[in-house]
Amino acid sequence: MSDHGTNSNPVLHRALIFQGGGSLGAYEAGAFNAINEQMQIRLKAIDKAHEPVFHLVAGTSIGAINAAILVSYVKENKTWHGSAERIIEFWKYISTNSQIDSIQPVFNYYWDTLHKLDQRVASGESARRYYGTKEFIIRGVPNVFKPKSPLPDSKFFDPANTWYIYDNTPLKESLEKFAKFPIATSFDNNEPRLLLVAADVQKGSPVLFDSYEKENGRRRSEYGRYGTVKSDQDLAKGSSDEKSYEHIISYDDGITSDFVLASCSVPINYDYTRLEVEDQQLITDGEKAQILDPFSDRNPNRKDVGIKSKNLHYFWDGGLLANTPLRQAVIAHRNFWNKVRKMEQVPGLRVGIVNLHPIEQDSIPNDYDGVVDRKNDIIYHDRTEFDEFVAGMFSGYQELAEALISLAARNGASNDSIQEILNKKSKAVTYLTHEPFTYRDLITAVVNVDYVIRLERRNDTSTIANKTFDFSKSTINKLIDDGYRECREQLIRAFKNA
């Protein structure tokens, strides 16, 4: 596989984005079965069957589970054939039956009869999901979660404020049956890149776990501010500044199952996932002035400057900040090819997104459960169209800047004067870390998001607000079947019109 291309024939990599959505992740299993099937047919037709189906797989929450199982399978078996079946096998393993399922079809018949008499009454299937899911919430799902002892309210002494929390150890054990950890992959080995998103609770920051190596050959997640990490003694000696990030999580052997759980520790429902993080005190411009000041001993905070320490940080579900991690995938893609592979022309991206939360709905709900269901879909649906727009805008600016540089050179501007402008610092800074950009940075290593296909799950008339907790066998099987059928139709239509 070529690492580079030309302007007229650029290399294009493929990325797949899995959303979070609890038991709706079964839909992603069926969707990927259709995606894998159609992509392999298409790649064979254009003589690219030797390429990976996807170069990059990113996931949040339950999407992180599906992504980890997928990438682990491809790495271990060195093939994409059978990968969809592996994810489907996982979903069939964790599905279960409620007591309501054991009294079918009598239960559905009773409710369907009431529904025919009064359309405001739920259908049999909707009632089955509703009451079956209430049972799962109370009793747990054997291979996914189990209730822990409730935590009584010792703050307000209000029994209604009791915290009911679940243990996700069964989910970790199920995941480890279907994925081999740690997961470390390499582009040179034709292996897909795995990206998972979690949320640092105290920092309120998205954290990206990455199966590819960094510039120094290590695997680590870096987040927080970017700046100088230096002791006051070293700085006073005038030695060169060490640049780094406030927070670093190291995992040279690869992504662990704890990182996947960090991505899907849903707030309130689960406890925090705790990970060891190296915290570094960065030196601000004001602190530099104080350190170099001969009277800086009077600064009571001077002893804290430059300190490094390892601490436990607390993590929640990445869906809180990035339920569709397209932005994180694009930034990580740019950083790898520009900083690790030292390429100014980054491979473009063609992206597939499986959207579990429908953005449109035909009717307005008038009951409490329906309103909550619609609210949840709007909160967690795919919001990446603006990210796609920004990526396209940057590609346009890059083309314009290159055209103006070429025009300036043809009209007598010296190379030195052009380079002087390009090397100046701009007002732009890196997203989240605030690492400063030069003008050169703004027009190099721009990721061309060439194409995005959004595969949409459709709500059926039996949908319920707690659908993300419905792990019943019949619902899981229906989600898998719907994912395959609906996405296959959408893909065939998209490829025909491409």
N, C-alpha and C positions, 0 to 999 in steps of 0.2 A: 504494500500500500504506500503510495507516494505521500511524503510529508509536506509537499508544497505544490503549488499550481501557478498558473499565469493569470493575468487579468482577463484574458480572453477565454481561458478554460480553468477556472478556479476549482480547487478541491472543495467538495461539499461533504460534511459529516452529518450523520443523522442522530438526533436526540429524541428520547422518549420521556415524557413527563407523567408520572403517576401522582394523582391527587390523594388527599386524605379523605376518609369518609366511613370509618368503621367497617361494618359488615358489607357496605357497598363495594368494598375492595374486591368482592367476588365478581362484580361486573368487570373490573379491570382484568381479571383472569380470563374471562371469556373474550373481552376486547383484544387482549394480547394474542389469544389464539388466532383470531381473525387477522390481526396485524402481521403476525409472524408468517402466517400462511400466504397472505397477499404480497408481503414484501419479498419473500423468497422467490415467488413466481416472477415478480417484477425484476429483481436483481438478476435472476437467471436469464431473463429476456434481453437485458442490456449488457450481458456478459460481465456482470460484477458479482457472481455467486461466491467468489472467494472473499468478498468483503464482509465484515460483520453486519448483521441486520441493523444494529444500532451501535454507534461509537460511544454513546453516553446515555446512561439511564439515571434519572433523578426522581426522587420520591420524598413525600412528606407523610408522616403518620402511617396509616395502613398502606399507603403507597410506598413507604420505605420498606415495609415487610415484603411486598411484592417485588420491589426492585432488588432487594438483597437476595431473595430466593432465585430470581432470574439470573443475576450476574454471577452468583455462586455456581449455579448449574452450568452456565456457559464456560466459566473458568475451569471447572473440574472435568467437564466432558469434552471441552474444545469443539463444541458444536452448538448451534441454535436449535437443531432438531430435537424435539422432546422437551424443550424448555417450557413451552406453554402447558404441556401436560403435567409438568412438575408443579407449576403454580396451581393448577386446577386440583391436583391431588392434595395439596396443602389445604385448600378450601373445603374439600370434601371431608378431610380429616378433622378439621375444627368445627364443622357444623354438627348440630345436635337436634333433638326433638323436644318440644315442650309437652306438658300434659294435655294441652289443647289438641296437639297433633295426634295424640293417642285416641281421641274420641271422634275422629273424622270418619265418614263425611256427615255425621249427625249434626255436629256443631255448625258447619257451614250451611247445611240445609235449613236449620232453625233461623239463622240470621238472614239468609237469602229470602226466606218467606216473609220476615218482618220488613225487609228492604223493599219487597214488591208492594207491600201495603203502604209504606211511607218511605219516600226516597231520602228523607233526612237520616234514616237509620243506616248504619254501616252495612256494607255487603258482607257476606260470609268470609271472604278472603281478607278483607280489611280488618274485620273483628278478630280473625285468627291471628293475624300479625300483631294486632294491638295487644291482645291478652297474652299471647305467647311471649312477646317482648317484655311485658310487665313481669312475667315469671322469670325471664332471664335477668332482668335488672335486680330482682329480689334474691334469686338463688344462684346466679352466676351461670357461666357457660364452661363446662368441664375443661376444655382445651384452650380456653382464652382468658377467663378471669374468674375469680371467686371472691365472695364478700369477706372483708376483714371485720374485726370487732368495731362497732360504731364508736366514734369519738364524741363523748358528750360535751356540751357547751359549758366550759368553765369560765367564759368571759362575761356572758350576759345571763347565764343560768336559765336559758330558754330551751326547753325540750325540743321545740320545733327547729332549733338551730343545730341539731345533732348532725355530725358529718358522717355520712355513709360512704365508705371508701372500699375500693377493690384491690386485690392482689393480682398483678399481671405476671406472676411467675409461671402459670400454665402457658401463657402466650410465648414467653421466652423459651420454655422447654419445647413447645410445638415448633417454633421457628428453628431451633437448633437441630431438630429432626430432619428439616428440609433444606437447610443451608449450612455450609461448612465455614466456620469462622476460625481465625480472622480472614477477612476478604481484602487481599491486596492484588491489584491488577496492573497491567502494563500495556501501553499502546504498542510497544515493540513486539509483544507476544500476541497481537491481534485480539486483545481482551477488552471488553467494554469497560468504561469508566463508571463507577458507582458514586453518586452524590446523594447525600441524605441531609435533610434540614431539621434542626431542633431549635428550641428557644431557650436562651439563658434567662432564667426567671428574674434574677437580681439585676442584670444589665439590660433586660428588655431587648436583647439583640439576637438576630438569627445567627446560628452557628452551622457551618457546612462541614460535614465529614466526607472525605475524599479518598477513594481507593488508589488514586495516582500519586506519584511522588512530587515533591516540591523541587525548587532549584538546587538545594543541597542534597538531593537524593533521599530525603526523609519524608515521612508522611506525618502531617500535622495539620491541625485547624488553628488558624490565627484570626483573631477578631478583636474588637475594641479599637481604640485610637492607634494610629501609626506615629512613631516619633523616636526620640533619642532615649536609649536606655544606658545610663552611665552613672558611675559613682562620682561623688563630688571630687574625690582625690584625682581620679583619672582626668576629669574635665579640667581641673585646675592645672594639670600638667600639659594641657594643650593637645592631648592625643586625639586621634580621629574618633568621631562619634559613632556609636553602634546604633543602628536603626532596627527597630522591631515593633511588635504589637503588644498591646496591654495584656492580652490573654492568649495562651498557647496550650493546646491539648495535643500531646504526642502519642502516636500509635504506629511505630515503624513497621510492625508486623501486619498491620491492616485494620480494617473496620471490624469492631467486635459486636456481639449481639447486644451489649449494653448501649452502644451508640444507636442501634436501631430502636431499642426501647425508649431511649431519650427522645427520639423523634415522634414516638406515638404514646407518650405519657399524657393522656388527656386530662386537663385540669379538673379538679373536683373529684372526678371518677377515680383517678389513680394518684398515688403519692408521687413526689418528685423522683426523677432519676438522678443519682449523684455521681459525678465524674470528677476526677482529679485534674485541676487546671493550674498551670504555672502563671502566676500573676506577676506583672512587672510594672514598677513605678516609672512612668515616663517623665522626662524633664521638659517643662514648658520654657518658653523664652524668658518669662519672668524669673523662673528658678535658676536659669543659667546666669542671669545677671546677679542674682543673690550669691550664687556659688563663687563667682569670680570676684565678688566684692570682698575686700579684706575684712570687713566687719560682719560677714555673713554668719558668724557664730551666733549672732543675736537672733537669727531666724529660728524660732522654736520648732519649725517643721523640717529643718535641714537634715535631721537624721533619717527621715523617710525617703529622701531622694535616692533613686537608683536601686531600691530594694527589690529583690526577686524572692518569691515564696511559692510553695505549692499548697493549694487549698481545694476543698471540695466546693464545687459549684452545683447549683440545682437547675434541672432542665425539665421543660414541658414540651408538649406536642408542637412540632414546627408549623402546624396548620394555623396557629394563632397569628403568625407573622407572614407565612408564605405557603398557603395551601396548594398553590400551583407554582412550583419553584423555577419558573422560566428565567427570571432575572438572575437568580443565583447560578443557574446552569450556564447562562451566557457569560457572566463575569468570570466564572471558574474556567470556562473554555478559553477565554481570552488570556487569562493569567498563565495557563499551562503552556499555550503555544508561544506566547510572547516572552514570558519570564523563564520558563523551564527550557523550552526548545529554541529560544532566542530568535523567533521569526517575527518579522514586521508585518508580513501578510498572513493573517490567520485564516485557517479553513473556515468557510461559511457553514452555516447550520440550517438543516431542514428539520423541523420539529413536529412531533406528534404529541398531542395532549389528550388524555382521556378525562373528560369533564364529568364527574359523578353527580354534580349538583346543577340541575337544569336552570338556565338563566330565565327561560320563558315558561309561562304556565297559561293554559287556555282560560281557566276560570279563576275567579277570586274566591278564596275560602271564607266561609262565614262561621265556622265552628272553631273552638279553641285549639284542638289538635291540628287542624288544617292550617291555622294561622302560624302556629309554632313551626310546622313543617316548612311552610313557605319562607318564614324568616330565616331558618337554618340554610335553606338552599341559596338565598340571596347573600348571606354572610360568607359562605364557603365556596361559591361558584368561581369559575375561572375569571380572573380580572387582569389577564396578561395582555390584552389588546393594546394597552398604552405602552407596555414594555416593548412589544413588537414594533409599535410606531416609533418609539425613541431609537431603537436599534436601526430602523430604516432611515431615520433622520440623520444619525451619525454617519451611516454609510454614504448618504448624499453629501454631507459636509466634507467627508474625506475626499470624495471625487472632485468636489469644487475646489478644495485646497490644493490638491495635486495639479489640477488644471491651471490654477493661478500661479503656482510655483513654476510650472513649465512655461507659462506665458512670460513671467518675470525673467526667467533665464534667457528666453529667446530675444527679449528686448533689452539685454545688456546688464541685468542685475548680476552681480558677482555671486559666486557660490558661498563665499565667506559671509556676505551680508544676509543671504537667505538662511544660512545655518545659524547665524547670530539670532535671528528672529525666532527660529524653531526651538532654540535652546533656552529661550526665556520662560520663566515661570508664568503660567496662566492663573486666572482666578479660580479655575476648576480644581476640585479635589476628588479623590476616590470615594465612591459610595460607601458610607458607614465609617471607614477608617480615617478619612480626611487626609490621605497621603496626597501631596501636591502633584499636579500635572504640569509638564511643560507643554508648549504648543505642539511640539513633536509628538508627545504622548497622545494628543487629541486626534491626530490624523494617522497614527500608525496602529497596527494591531486592532483595527476596528472589526467587530464581528458582523458579517453580513448575514442577517437572519433571512435566508433566501425564501423560505416558505414555511407556513404554520398550518397544520391541519388539526382542527379541533373535533374530536369524536364525542358526540353528546349522548349521554344517557337520558332516556325519556322517562319521566314519572308516569306510572300507570294510575288508574283510578282507585286502586287499593292502597295508595301510599299513606304512611303514618308519620307522625313527628319523630318517633324514636326508631326510625327505620335503620339507623346505624348500629342499633343493638340487636337486630333481628338475625340471629345465627341459626335459625331453623333450617333443616335440610331442604325443605321444599322451597323456601325463599332463596337460599344460597344457590340451589340448582337453577332456579328461574333467573337469578342475576347472571350466572355464568352463561346460560343460553341466550338471554337478552343481549349481553355484552358481545357475544359472537355474532348473533344475527344482525343487530343494529349497526355495529361497527363494520361488519363485512359489507353491508349495503352502502354505507357512507364511503368506505374506501374505494369500492368498485366505481362508484359515481365520481369520486374525486380523481381517480387515476384516468378515467375515461375523458374527463374535461381538462386534464393537465396538458 
